[in-house]
Amino acid sequence: MNTANLEQAQVYYNQGLEHLKSGNLDGVLECFEQALKLNPNFAEVHNQIGMIQLQIERFSQAIQLFDNAVMRGEGKNKGRLQLNIPIGPQINQEVSSLPLFLSQM
């Protein structure tokens, strides 16, 4: 992966975060999709999309994206991405399938 792709992926990620702040989910997902095309191992993007999936109650997709984020994390950040998961009866089944790494965070 070349440096230009990594830099452009970061630009798309930053633009996606700006869309997130303004509540433009279509813009967020478009930017994050572009970032992942340029850098499929961009852990923070997987994590952010997982947070969006969690908010719209797509729990299985969120868990998969969190798993992707942790597996793609690098160095000291590996396994240390922000995961704010609400625990409640409606998601107990989904949360029970989370990998062991969540309990170590």
C-alpha positions as CSV (number, residue, x, y, z in Angstrom):
1,M,0.0,0.0,0.0
2,N,1.5,3.3,-1.0
3,T,1.8,6.4,1.1
4,A,-0.5,8.4,-1.1
5,N,-3.3,5.9,-0.6
6,L,-2.8,6.0,3.2
7,E,-2.9,9.8,3.2
8,Q,-6.0,10.0,1.0
9,A,-7.7,7.3,3.2
10,Q,-7.0,9.6,6.2
11,V,-8.5,12.5,4.4
12,Y,-11.7,10.5,3.7
13,Y,-11.8,9.4,7.3
14,N,-11.5,13.0,8.5
15,Q,-14.2,14.1,6.1
16,G,-16.4,11.3,7.4
17,L,-15.9,12.4,11.0
18,E,-17.0,15.9,10.0
19,H,-20.2,14.4,8.4
20,L,-20.7,12.4,11.6
21,K,-20.6,15.6,13.6
22,S,-23.3,17.2,11.4
23,G,-25.5,14.1,11.4
24,N,-25.0,13.3,7.7
25,L,-24.9,9.5,7.8
26,D,-24.9,9.1,4.1
27,G,-21.9,11.3,3.9
28,V,-20.2,9.4,6.7
29,L,-20.7,6.1,5.1
30,E,-19.6,7.3,1.6
31,C,-16.3,8.8,3.0
32,F,-15.6,5.7,5.2
33,E,-16.3,3.4,2.2
34,Q,-13.7,5.4,0.2
35,A,-11.2,5.3,3.0
36,L,-11.6,1.5,3.2
37,K,-11.1,1.1,-0.5
38,L,-7.8,2.9,-0.2
39,N,-6.8,1.2,3.1
40,P,-8.8,-1.9,4.0
41,N,-6.8,-2.2,7.2
42,F,-7.9,1.2,8.6
43,A,-9.0,0.0,12.0
44,E,-10.5,3.3,13.1
45,V,-12.9,3.2,10.1
46,H,-14.1,-0.3,10.9
47,N,-14.6,0.9,14.5
48,Q,-16.6,4.0,13.6
49,I,-18.8,2.1,11.2
50,G,-19.4,-0.4,14.0
51,M,-20.5,2.4,16.3
52,I,-23.0,3.6,13.7
53,Q,-24.3,0.0,13.2
54,L,-24.6,-0.3,17.0
55,Q,-26.6,3.0,17.2
56,I,-29.1,1.8,14.5
57,E,-29.4,-1.6,16.3
58,R,-27.6,-3.7,13.7
59,F,-25.8,-5.6,16.5
60,S,-24.4,-8.5,14.5
61,Q,-22.9,-6.2,11.9
62,A,-21.5,-4.0,14.7
63,I,-19.8,-6.9,16.4
64,Q,-18.2,-8.0,13.1
65,L,-16.9,-4.5,12.5
66,F,-15.5,-4.2,16.0
67,D,-13.8,-7.6,15.5
68,N,-12.4,-6.3,12.2
69,A,-11.2,-3.2,13.9
70,V,-9.3,-5.1,16.6
71,M,-7.8,-7.5,14.2
72,R,-6.5,-4.6,12.0
73,G,-5.3,-2.5,14.9
74,E,-1.6,-1.9,15.0
75,G,1.1,-1.6,17.7
76,K,0.0,-0.2,21.1
77,N,-3.5,0.5,19.8
78,K,-4.3,-3.2,18.8
79,G,-7.3,-4.2,20.8
80,R,-7.7,-0.8,22.4
81,L,-10.3,0.9,20.2
82,Q,-13.3,2.6,21.8
83,L,-16.1,0.2,22.3
84,N,-19.1,1.7,24.2
85,I,-21.6,-1.1,24.2
86,P,-24.9,-0.7,26.1
87,I,-25.9,-3.8,27.9
88,G,-29.6,-4.6,27.9
89,P,-32.0,-7.4,27.4
90,Q,-32.5,-6.7,23.7
91,I,-28.9,-7.3,22.9
92,N,-27.8,-9.9,25.5
93,Q,-27.8,-12.6,22.8
94,E,-25.6,-10.5,20.5
95,V,-23.2,-9.3,23.2
96,S,-22.7,-12.9,24.5
97,S,-21.0,-13.7,21.2
98,L,-18.4,-10.9,21.6
99,P,-14.8,-12.3,21.6
100,L,-12.9,-12.5,24.8
101,F,-10.8,-9.4,24.0
102,L,-13.7,-7.1,25.0
103,S,-13.5,-8.3,28.6
104,Q,-9.9,-7.4,28.7
105,M,-10.4,-3.7,27.7
